[in-house]
Structures are given as structure tokens and as C-alpha cells.
């Protein structure tokens, strides 16, 4: 295990949580967007909520051999494996004056719930802070180890 493994793990967590916060801000920015994408029929659809999916880094062959020999199974941190769209149905809102209203006067609104997004943003923010704290602790330990080596 490298002396920088803990810093690399924290850095991967920072990158992942940053992506999560970016997606939340994009979702909140498009909470009223009724024409975001065009479907296969050529009709416009409202914005769909986007979410990140995470997984662990793919272990290398060398890491698997080391683990098989009874070595340390330290992970490679977290990686974003993809961005998926939330498939919950759109909310229908009665607004006959809206340009995107159907013949009954209903408008399909994005499936973004601002309350859910704020909770997700708070969770991502706290996770980001925790990774910064872990990174700084690792850095402090490495600095103390260097100071011990000087004396």
C-alpha cells in the first residue's frame, strides 16, 4: 500500500461528491424547463432529473493476486460509474396559457423536487467536507512523519 493511498481515496471521494453537487445544481436550474429534449417521435419532453451512480474502482490483476496471497484488500476509492435519468412520471400542472399546454390545458413539468434536491445537496456537501477532513488528516500525518525523519 502506497503512503499516498489514503490521499488518493479522499481525492476520489472529493471528485465524486463534486459531480453529485454539479448534478443537483443542474437539476435545480432546470426545475421549470418544459422543453429540454426531443423524444423519438419528435416531441419535446420536460427536463428529467439526473443522478450519479457510484461504484468502486476496478481492481487490477496485481491487486487481485495480492489479495489472493492474503495481502491487504485496500480499495481504490469511489468512481462515478454513470449518470442516469430519473424515470418517475412528469407532474401535470393545469396552466392553459402556457405555450406547452396540451389540449386539456395541462403542462408536463420536470420530475425535479426542489426539497429532494436540497437534501441531496446537503448530503453531498457533508460528504465533501468529510473527505477534505480525511485528506487534511492524512497530510498532517505525512508531515509529522517527515519531521520525525529530520531528527
N, C-alpha and C positions, 0 to 999 in steps of 0.2 A: 504494500500500500504506500503510495506516494505521500510525502508530507503535505502536499497541496490538495489531497483528495477531499478533505472537508471543505476547503475553499471552493473547489470545483462543484461540489454538491450544492453548496449555498448559492453559487452563481447560477446553476441550472434552475434552482427554485426561484431566484430573482427574475430570470428571463421568462419563466412560465407564468409567474404572477403578473408580470408586466403585460404579457399578451392577454391575460384574463381581464385586466383593468382596461386595456385598449378596446376589447370587445364590448365590455359593459358601456364604455363611453360612446361607442358607435351605436349600440342599441338605444341608449337614451337620446342620442342625437336624432334618431330616426323614428321616434315614438309616434309621430304624426304622418309619416311618409306613406301615402296610399298608392304610389306608382314607383316601385323600386325595381322590379324585374319583370321580364316578359316570359310567360309560360309557353308551352309547346303550341298552344292554339293561337298565339299572337296577342293574347290579352295580358294586360298589366296586372300584377299582383302587388299587394302591400308588402312592406318590408317584413322579413321573417327574422325573429330573434336568433342571434348567433351565439354559440357556446363553444368553448375549447374543451377538447378531450386530452387527457394526460395519461402517460404511461412511463414505465422505466426505460432507461436506455437498453438497447440490445446488447447482451453480454458478448464479449469477444470469445473466440475459441480458447485463447490463452487463459482468460478468466474462468471459463468452464473447467479447463484442466486443473487449474489451481484449486478450485472448489472441490473437484473430484478427489484430489490428493489430500483433502482435509484442511485446505487453506481458508483464509478469510473470504467470506462472500459479501464484500462491500459493494454496494450498488454504484451506479453511475449517475445517480440523481434522477431528476424527473425531466421528461421531454414532452413537448406538445405533439400529440400524435395526429391531430387534425382539428378542423373547425367544422362543426355540424350546425345545421339549421333546425330550430325547434319546430316540430310538425304539429303543434297544437293548432286548432282551428282559429281563424281570424274572428275578431269580435265584430258583430254587426251593430252599427250605430245609426239611428234614424236622423238623417240630415238631407232633406230633399233638395236643398240649394247647392249642395256640394257637387262639383263637376264629375266626380267619380261615383255618384249615387246610381243605384240600379233603378229599374222601372218602378219599384215599390218605395223608393226614397231611402233605401238603406245603403250605407257605405261600409265596406270591409276595412277595418282598421288593423294595424300591425298587432301581432301577438306579443307585444312587449309590455310587461307590467313594471312600471317605474319602482314600485315597492320591492319587487324581487331583485331588480337591478341594483338598487341601493344596498340591499342586504349582501348581494354578491360582491359589490364594490368594497364594502366594509370588510368582508371576509378576505378578499384578495389583498387589501391594504394591510390587514393584520398579518397575513402570511408573509407579505413582502417585508414588513418590519421585523418579523421573527428571523427571516433569512439574513437580513442586514445585521442583526444582533449576533447570530451564529457566525457570520463571516468576520465580524469585528473581534469576536472572542478567539477565533482561530488565528487571526492576525496577531492579536495580543500574545497568545501562547508562543507563536513562532518568534516574535520579537524577544520575549523573555528567554527562549532557548538560545537565541543568538547572544544575548547578554551573558548568559551562563558560560558560553563558549569563549567569551572575551577574557574572563577572569582566570 
